[in-house]
Amino acid sequence: MSTMDRRILKSQEAIKSSFIELMLEKNFDKITIQEISDKANVGRRTFYDNYMDKYDLLDKITEEHINELKRRCESASHLTFKDANITVFEYLKSNDSFFSTMLVSSAAPSFRSLFLEFVIEELQGEVDTTQGINKGLSKDVILKFLGTAIVGMMETYFTKELPEPPQVIAEQVGILLDRNL
């Protein structure tokens, strides 16, 4: 990797982390490119060399995290829901500032919908309504129910409404999924 590539990556990381910090402080609509650039200690030109605007920046950050979650889910697909959930929660915990900002604040309401869509997509192949406990039930209802429950538990984790550590929450949500799918 060349020196230029490292500088670009460093600038992008500074811009992304500054943007997330600003979203913790104020409403998305009130954040300006100048504020992001100042907080990241980069020029406006550097910002625009990397992103079209703050919407593009938000989309790219979101896409990066969703893609990483997909990759982790794919690599954990052979595990039980309990063990796979631990892998996912570890990623969420290591990116706490992003996920807490996106799931808890009103900064980016579209993220919750995208995240729910991702969770439902990941559960899609696991729901069987032809036999067992879910026989005869609507697959769409089950997916929406479970997806909403999972996203709700993650929101609860990030708002610190549960005293349990993330490992315990991940294990228990995984056990509930193993029981019901």
N, C-alpha and C positions, 0 to 999 in steps of 0.2 A: 504494500500500500504506500503510495507516495505521500510526501509531506502535505501536499495540497489536499489530498483525500482526508487526511487526519484533521486538518483545519476545518474542512467542510463538515465533517462528522461532529467535531467539537462545537462548532457554531450551531449546528442543528440541535444538538443535545441541550445547549445553553438556551436556545430559543424555546424548545419544548418544555424544559423544566421551569423556565421563567413564566411561560404561558400558564402552566398548571398552577403555579404559585399565585399568579394574578387572579385566576379563576376561584381560588380559595378566598380571596380578599374581596372580590367584587363581581357583579353580574357580567356575564359574557358580552352583552350588548354595549357595556360601558368601557370595555378594554380596547385600547387603541394600539395600533402597530408601533407607534412611538414608545408607548409604555413597555411593550414586549421587548423592543430593541434595547431600550435603556436598561431594563432589568437584566437582560442577557448580555449586556455590554458588547453589543454589535451594532453596526450601522443599519439604518433602514434599508439601504441597498442590499446588505447581506441578507436581511429578512426576505426581501423580494427576489433575491437570487435563488432562494430555497422554497418559497411558498408564494402563492398568488395573493392570499389574504388570510385573515384569521380563520375563516371558514375552511379553507384548504388545509391550514395547519391542524385544526381540530379533526378534520376528516382523516388526515394522514396519521396522526397520533392514534386515533381510534382504530383505524385499519391495522396498524402495527400490533396493537394489543390483542385485537380479535384474532388476527392471523397467528400470533404466538399461542393464544389459548387453543385455537384449532389444532395447531401442531402438537401441543401438549396432550390434548384429548386423543388425538390420533395415536400418539406414542403410548398412551395409557389404555388403549381400547381393549387390550387383552386382560386388563385388571378388573377386579370387582369395582362397583361404584364407590365403595368405601375407600379403597386404595387410590382410585383415579381422582376422587374428590380431594384427597390430601395433596396430590400433585397440583391441582388447579388452585386450591387455597394457598399453597406456598407461593405460587406466582402472583396471586392477588395481594398477598401480604408483602411481597417484595416490591410491589408497585402500588403501595397503599395510597400515596398522594394522588395518583391518577384515578384509581377506582373509587376512592372515597369522594373525590371531587365530582366525578361523573355520576355516581349512583346516589349520592346524598344531597348534593347542592342542586339548586335550580339552574345551575350554570348551563347545562346542556341536556335538556329534557329528551332530545332525540336519542341520546346514548342509551337510556334505559330500554327503549324500544328495540334498538339494534342488539343490545345485549340479550334481551329476552328472545329475540329472533335467533341469535346464535345458540342459546341454551336449548331451545325447542328443536333446532336443526340437529344438534348433537344427540338429542333423545329420540329423534325420529325412528331410527332403526331398532330401537330397544323396545318399543311398545308393540305388543301383540294382543289384538282384540279377538283372535280366533279361538283362544283357549285360555285356561288358567283363570287367575283372579280378575283379569280384565275382559273376559269373554263377553261379547255383546255390547260392550261400552263403546262410545264414540272415541276414536283415536284422537281427533282434534281436541275434544274436551280434556282427555287425559294429558295430552301434550301441553295445552295451555295451563292446566291446573299445576302440573309438575314444574313447568318452566317458571310460572309466576311464583310458586313456592320457593324455588331455588334462588331466583333473583331477590325475592323478599328476604330470604335468609342472609344473602350477601349484603343487602342494604342494612339489615339488623346488625351484622358483624361490623360494618363500617361506621354505624352510628353508635357503636359501643353499648347497645342495649342488652347484650348478653355478656355475662361475666366470663363465660368459658373461653379458653384460648382457641385460636383458629383450628388447630389440629382436632380438638374435641368436636367442634361444629362440623368440620369436614367429615369426620368419621361418622357422626350421627346422621347427617344428611345422606351420606353414602349408604348407611344401613337402611334408612327409610326407602331409598331408591331400590336397593337390592330386594327388599321385601315386597315392593309394589310393581316391579317390572320383571 
